[in-house]
Amino acid sequence: MILDARKRANIKIGIFVEIVLKANQRTGELSQGVVAKILTKSVSHPYGIKVQLESGLIGRVKNII
């Protein structure tokens, strides 16, 4: 089952995800890491929920691994 990365309920602190950084939105290059903070307050977002990884990177979740 593939979880929808556009729904906040599917994103939990401590899960492993792939995100796209603001600087990489045009290329779509993905970065991986563990969610440290969920930054999007709304229930869903059309481009993905914005998170901060444990590494400090901030971006929108594209895939939940």
C-alpha positions, 0 to 999 in steps of 0.5 A: 500500500502506498501512502499519500504524501499530500495528507498530513495524517500519513506523515509521522515524526521518525518515518523515512521519506524522500523530499524535494528541496525548494532549490530542486523543485525544477529538477525534481531531485530527491533527498532522503531522511528521517522526519524530525518536524512536520511544518505544514499545519493544514490537513493536506497540501497539493504539492506534499507536506512540508517537513524538516528532516533530522539532517536539517533539510526542509522540503515537501514529502514526495515518497514515504518509504 
